[in-house]
Amino acid sequence: MVKAFQKFNADLTEFLSRTDNYSLYEDAFTPRNVSSFRLSLAGTLTWKEDGKWDRETMFDDDEANEYLKFWKACLRRAKKYWSMDSETLDAIQEGEKEDIEIED
């Protein structure tokens, strides 16, 4: 799981550098300004959100994997929104168009 978070953090860093610190999205209405994910061998997951460090203790690989799935989905959503034209994104945010989830 440590390596999986390292890979995710590299993907996130690359995306943020290309998009001038564009946020990740939990959904079309909830941006998350996050970076610097790290999972220690002891099971502590740390990351920066809105400039402050957050921390969660992972009790097993399954829990860490659930966190990773969540953040990967937020990154996929941000990439999707970034590549959309503004009219389509506006329509999603105004409830005029369905926000279709894409899978890894």
N, C-alpha and C positions, 0 to 999 in steps of 0.2 A: 504494500500500500504506500510505503514511503516513496518508492520510485514512481508509482502512479500519480501521486500528488506533485512530484517534481516535474513529470511530463506535463501535467495539467497546468502548472504554474508557468512553464516555458511557453505553452500554447497561449495562455492568458497574456503573458508579457508581450508576446509577438503581436497579438491582436490589439492590445492597448497602445503599443507603439505605432501601429499603422493607423489607428483611429484617433490619435491625439487624446488618449485617456477617456475614451467612450465608456460608458457604464455597461455592466451586465444587466440583464433583465430577468426578474423572477416571473413577471408576466408583463403584458403591454403597458401596465400602469405603475409598475414598481421597479424603478432602477436601483441597482446596487453598485456603489462605488467601492470595489474591492480590489485587492492585489496582495502579492507576497505570501501565498499559501505555503505552509511548511508543516509536515507531519514528522514529529520526532519518533525515534525508535521506542520511546517510552509511551507513545500513544497520544501525545499532546498536539492538537492541530491549532496552529496560529495563523492569523491573516489580518491584514489591515482593511478596515472598513470606515469610510469617511475620515481617513487620517488617523484613526485610533486602532490600537491592536485589540483583537478579539481572540479568545482562547476557548477551546472545548477539549475535554478529555474523552478520547475514544476508548471504549472498553474492549472492543474486539474489531477484527477486520470487517465484519459485516456492517458495523456502525460507521466505520471510516468509509466503506464503500458507498453507503447511503448518502453521506455528505458529499462525496466525490460525484455521484450521479446527479445530485441536486445542482452543484456548481457547474458541472458540464452542461446540463440543460440550460442554465442561465447564460452560459457562454454561447451555446448554439443559437439561443434566441437572440442574443445581442448581434451575432454575426448575421443572422437572418434580417433583423431590423436594419442593420447598417447597410445591407445590400439592397434594401427596398427603396422604391421611390417614395417621396414624402406623402404623396396622395394616398397610396396604399396604407402606409403606416397610420396616417391620420384617420382613415376609414376604420381600421382595426381599433384604434383608441376611442373612436366615437361610436363603436358598436355596430357600424354599418357593414362590416366585413368580418367573417370568422377568422380567428387566429389559429391556423393549422400548425400543430406541433410537428417538428421533424425529428426523426430518430437517428441515433448514431449508427 
